């Protein structure tokens, strides 16, 4: 049994499922030579004319470009550049309707030709002297993509590392009206063969099969003549049947192989290229001419001249129709592509692109428009005509339901959109349009899934990276902790017992520090007390020096020797004296010795002064000074009226301020002295002395007090006053020291002296004022006792 290769060499052919035989109508253009299209006024060059992404723009508005100059640059493997079809100026780069059934706008470069058709410098290559990489680079730089209609970048197909058994050149051109490849083979068979040889060098196949329909005898003869006696290149004429030009269908016809669903021909060792692509590769390598023009079949009964035109890429369809004598009808339809797989243009300004092989301008009678869609009658004609062995009826249902899972299950991706199912459908259902929309939705969903997968992959990578960094940090921290622990253990082992004892002592000292601080605070308080006492002593010494040098040493000694306890004893004695004075007032007794007696010596007054309270002594001193001053005035002027407490006109005014300003204790002392003087005056009257004015005589005149004033010696009064001042100051210092000892927190203020600089004159009391005086003395005694008790309570233990 012959092998497959032997069968192929023998010229065996096979058949595929389905297919139809629509009217060819190729005779209108297949016997006319290819005409050259004039350069149009403007060229609209889309930046993307293939499957993939657009390249990076290399020119700007206002720039002049040369013929064949690259307008974009390929940025990745799925991109091929576009070139300037002629020399001219770039006038705009804007969106323009695309050559697509949707006519969606896409970025387009608008070139205004200058008519010079000036070429850029060209560098042809010798295929025999170039390696595969240089050839593939030239093919990509020339912008060559599949010219059979798919537009797949040619360099990607030719750069495969998989072994290739058969290279198939598709020259079938099975769709009605289209004869562009037919005329190209008739006129440029040698160039096509040169392109095939370049492909053979890149792929190194076992054999090259050129498939061509049997309705193109001239083209087949031209190819056979060009091939001559070359080995492993075979021209195979296949029966005329639509769509025998489909990739999978032609493979089945020539090799009996079937491409599995969802796979590529390369997976079974086959590569297919269009005859127009082979011609473009030859021009790119041998002549350095990029893909800037192509042959386009222009046909239709509305044209005066139907023929194939060599047209520049970017030529508007309207200019191409005008060049062929176009006469438009009402509701005229212009179709880009053949009648089976083409689509109606929404805008006649849409340009010719790399995949454009035919422009039809039929009349309504020639190609009637599709009638209204009717319900499917389930005749099954579509399934019988499908060349891909699909189930078009089920695909239609799932397309309307947008059930993408079912569409994938029923292999919608294997549909070649040939239109055979729609051609045979009695219900006029545009099946191909439904399939195209469903494919677009599936592609969009796949793109979204891909984006989601990529996002998930990035998220997983980030999570993994963060977790890895976390583990690394944890391990690093553990290592550092282990190192610190080892260092601490080594340090602990190196410490001696003596150092541990020293640390214990330091801890004990730190604990005892608060107690030392407390002791320091107490010592600071004692120091402040001593400073306050010293300050008081210095001030007292200064006051004593001012009052008289005779009493200064004694007072200083007393003050220096005073103790807080002594001050407390003195306060108790003062309370006792106040109580005794109150009892004396109640029984009418009076002291026998007065400070103002002319016959009394200083020695006799001293005991009385020592027994009296310090404040009383101060009051007595003030009274003595007043008497001395009064006596001196009496000596100077002869006689001075003595104001008595009984004077109705003068007493209330002059004595009230004195009584209000003096302390209750002072008032009690003054009252006692007044009673003593009154008693003495009464005794003098009883022994025949001159009458003295009493406090109770209401009719006594001021002149009657003169004998009393004269009886007193001014010098003796001055001496008595000095003695009283000294004793009062001494008692006052003792009381001040007692107060100072009770203060521990702050610096004591200097005590105020009890000495009165301007003493008021004594106010004698009469019998009517004894009760009030006694009451005041009792109050003063109670106050003194309360203060003494308070001082005793505040006294430090």
Secondary structure as the mmCIF struct_conf table of DSSP 4:
data_model
#
loop_
_struct_conf.conf_type_id
_struct_conf.id
_struct_conf.beg_label_comp_id
_struct_conf.beg_label_asym_id
_struct_conf.beg_label_seq_id
_struct_conf.end_label_comp_id
_struct_conf.end_label_asym_id
_struct_conf.end_label_seq_id
HELX_RH_AL_P HELX_RH_AL_P1 UNK A 4 UNK A 10
TURN_TY1_P TURN_TY1_P1 UNK A 11 UNK A 11
BEND BEND1 UNK A 17 UNK A 17
STRN STRN1 UNK A 20 UNK A 20
TURN_TY1_P TURN_TY1_P2 UNK A 27 UNK A 31
BEND BEND2 UNK A 32 UNK A 32
HELX_LH_PP_P HELX_LH_PP_P1 UNK A 33 UNK A 34
STRN STRN2 UNK A 35 UNK A 36
HELX_LH_PP_P HELX_LH_PP_P2 UNK A 37 UNK A 40
BEND BEND3 UNK A 41 UNK A 41
STRN STRN3 UNK A 43 UNK A 46
BEND BEND4 UNK A 47 UNK A 47
BEND BEND5 UNK A 50 UNK A 52
STRN STRN4 UNK A 56 UNK A 57
TURN_TY1_P TURN_TY1_P3 UNK A 61 UNK A 62
STRN STRN5 UNK A 64 UNK A 65
STRN STRN6 UNK A 67 UNK A 67
TURN_TY1_P TURN_TY1_P4 UNK A 68 UNK A 68
STRN STRN7 UNK A 70 UNK A 70
BEND BEND6 UNK A 71 UNK A 71
STRN STRN8 UNK A 72 UNK A 73
BEND BEND7 UNK A 76 UNK A 76
TURN_TY1_P TURN_TY1_P5 UNK A 77 UNK A 78
STRN STRN9 UNK A 83 UNK A 83
BEND BEND8 UNK A 85 UNK A 87
STRN STRN10 UNK A 88 UNK A 97
BEND BEND9 UNK A 99 UNK A 100
TURN_TY1_P TURN_TY1_P6 UNK A 101 UNK A 102
STRN STRN11 UNK A 105 UNK A 113
BEND BEND10 UNK A 115 UNK A 115
HELX_LH_PP_P HELX_LH_PP_P3 UNK A 118 UNK A 118
STRN STRN12 UNK A 119 UNK A 119
HELX_LH_PP_P HELX_LH_PP_P4 UNK A 120 UNK A 121
HELX_RH_3T_P HELX_RH_3T_P1 UNK A 127 UNK A 129
BEND BEND11 UNK A 130 UNK A 130
HELX_RH_AL_P HELX_RH_AL_P2 UNK A 132 UNK A 141
TURN_TY1_P TURN_TY1_P7 UNK A 142 UNK A 143
STRN STRN13 UNK A 145 UNK A 145
TURN_TY1_P TURN_TY1_P8 UNK A 147 UNK A 150
STRN STRN14 UNK A 153 UNK A 153
HELX_RH_AL_P HELX_RH_AL_P3 UNK A 154 UNK A 158
TURN_TY1_P TURN_TY1_P9 UNK A 159 UNK A 159
BEND BEND12 UNK A 162 UNK A 162
BEND BEND13 UNK A 165 UNK A 165
STRN STRN15 UNK A 166 UNK A 170
BEND BEND14 UNK A 175 UNK A 175
TURN_TY1_P TURN_TY1_P10 UNK A 176 UNK A 177
HELX_RH_AL_P HELX_RH_AL_P4 UNK A 180 UNK A 187
HELX_RH_AL_P HELX_RH_AL_P5 UNK A 189 UNK A 203
BEND BEND15 UNK A 206 UNK A 206
STRN STRN16 UNK A 207 UNK A 213
TURN_TY1_P TURN_TY1_P11 UNK A 214 UNK A 215
HELX_RH_AL_P HELX_RH_AL_P6 UNK A 217 UNK A 227
TURN_TY1_P TURN_TY1_P12 UNK A 228 UNK A 229
TURN_TY1_P TURN_TY1_P13 UNK A 231 UNK A 232
STRN STRN17 UNK A 233 UNK A 238
HELX_LH_PP_P HELX_LH_PP_P5 UNK A 239 UNK A 239
STRN STRN18 UNK A 242 UNK A 242
TURN_TY1_P TURN_TY1_P14 UNK A 243 UNK A 245
BEND BEND16 UNK A 246 UNK A 246
HELX_RH_AL_P HELX_RH_AL_P7 UNK A 247 UNK A 255
HELX_LH_PP_P HELX_LH_PP_P6 UNK A 259 UNK A 260
TURN_TY1_P TURN_TY1_P15 UNK A 261 UNK A 262
HELX_RH_3T_P HELX_RH_3T_P2 UNK A 265 UNK A 268
TURN_TY1_P TURN_TY1_P16 UNK A 269 UNK A 269
STRN STRN19 UNK A 270 UNK A 274
HELX_RH_AL_P HELX_RH_AL_P8 UNK A 275 UNK A 286
BEND BEND17 UNK A 287 UNK A 287
BEND BEND18 UNK A 291 UNK A 291
STRN STRN20 UNK A 293 UNK A 299
TURN_TY1_P TURN_TY1_P17 UNK A 301 UNK A 302
STRN STRN21 UNK A 303 UNK A 303
BEND BEND19 UNK A 304 UNK A 305
STRN STRN22 UNK A 307 UNK A 312
TURN_TY1_P TURN_TY1_P18 UNK A 313 UNK A 314
STRN STRN23 UNK A 315 UNK A 316
HELX_RH_AL_P HELX_RH_AL_P9 UNK A 317 UNK A 323
TURN_TY1_P TURN_TY1_P19 UNK A 324 UNK A 325
STRN STRN24 UNK A 326 UNK A 326
HELX_LH_PP_P HELX_LH_PP_P7 UNK A 328 UNK A 329
TURN_TY1_P TURN_TY1_P20 UNK A 330 UNK A 331
STRN STRN25 UNK A 335 UNK A 336
BEND BEND20 UNK A 337 UNK A 337
TURN_TY1_P TURN_TY1_P21 UNK A 339 UNK A 341
STRN STRN26 UNK A 343 UNK A 344
BEND BEND21 UNK A 346 UNK A 346
TURN_TY1_P TURN_TY1_P22 UNK A 348 UNK A 349
HELX_LH_PP_P HELX_LH_PP_P8 UNK A 350 UNK A 350
STRN STRN27 UNK A 351 UNK A 351
HELX_LH_PP_P HELX_LH_PP_P9 UNK A 352 UNK A 352
TURN_TY1_P TURN_TY1_P23 UNK A 354 UNK A 355
STRN STRN28 UNK A 358 UNK A 360
TURN_TY1_P TURN_TY1_P24 UNK A 364 UNK A 366
BEND BEND22 UNK A 367 UNK A 367
HELX_LH_PP_P HELX_LH_PP_P10 UNK A 368 UNK A 370
HELX_RH_AL_P HELX_RH_AL_P10 UNK A 381 UNK A 385
TURN_TY1_P TURN_TY1_P25 UNK A 387 UNK A 388
HELX_RH_AL_P HELX_RH_AL_P11 UNK A 392 UNK A 401
TURN_TY1_P TURN_TY1_P26 UNK A 402 UNK A 402
HELX_RH_AL_P HELX_RH_AL_P12 UNK A 404 UNK A 409
TURN_TY1_P TURN_TY1_P27 UNK A 410 UNK A 411
HELX_RH_3T_P HELX_RH_3T_P3 UNK A 412 UNK A 414
HELX_RH_AL_P HELX_RH_AL_P13 UNK A 420 UNK A 424
TURN_TY1_P TURN_TY1_P28 UNK A 426 UNK A 427
HELX_RH_AL_P HELX_RH_AL_P14 UNK A 431 UNK A 494
HELX_RH_AL_P HELX_RH_AL_P15 UNK A 497 UNK A 547
HELX_RH_AL_P HELX_RH_AL_P16 UNK A 549 UNK A 561
HELX_RH_AL_P HELX_RH_AL_P17 UNK A 564 UNK A 587
TURN_TY1_P TURN_TY1_P29 UNK A 588 UNK A 588
BEND BEND23 UNK A 592 UNK A 592
TURN_TY1_P TURN_TY1_P30 UNK A 595 UNK A 596
BEND BEND24 UNK A 598 UNK A 599
HELX_RH_AL_P HELX_RH_AL_P18 UNK A 602 UNK A 611
BEND BEND25 UNK A 612 UNK A 612
HELX_RH_AL_P HELX_RH_AL_P19 UNK A 614 UNK A 637
BEND BEND26 UNK A 638 UNK A 638
HELX_LH_PP_P HELX_LH_PP_P11 UNK A 641 UNK A 644
TURN_TY1_P TURN_TY1_P31 UNK A 645 UNK A 646
TURN_TY1_P TURN_TY1_P32 UNK A 648 UNK A 650
HELX_RH_AL_P HELX_RH_AL_P20 UNK A 651 UNK A 661
BEND BEND27 UNK A 662 UNK A 662
HELX_RH_AL_P HELX_RH_AL_P21 UNK A 664 UNK A 686
TURN_TY1_P TURN_TY1_P33 UNK A 687 UNK A 688
HELX_LH_PP_P HELX_LH_PP_P12 UNK A 689 UNK A 691
TURN_TY1_P TURN_TY1_P34 UNK A 695 UNK A 696
BEND BEND28 UNK A 698 UNK A 699
HELX_RH_3T_P HELX_RH_3T_P4 UNK A 702 UNK A 705
HELX_RH_AL_P HELX_RH_AL_P22 UNK A 706 UNK A 711
BEND BEND29 UNK A 712 UNK A 712
HELX_RH_AL_P HELX_RH_AL_P23 UNK A 714 UNK A 741
TURN_TY1_P TURN_TY1_P35 UNK A 742 UNK A 742
BEND BEND30 UNK A 745 UNK A 746
HELX_LH_PP_P HELX_LH_PP_P13 UNK A 747 UNK A 753
BEND BEND31 UNK A 757 UNK A 758
HELX_LH_PP_P HELX_LH_PP_P14 UNK A 759 UNK A 762
HELX_RH_3T_P HELX_RH_3T_P5 UNK A 767 UNK A 769
HELX_RH_AL_P HELX_RH_AL_P24 UNK A 770 UNK A 794
BEND BEND32 UNK A 795 UNK A 795
#
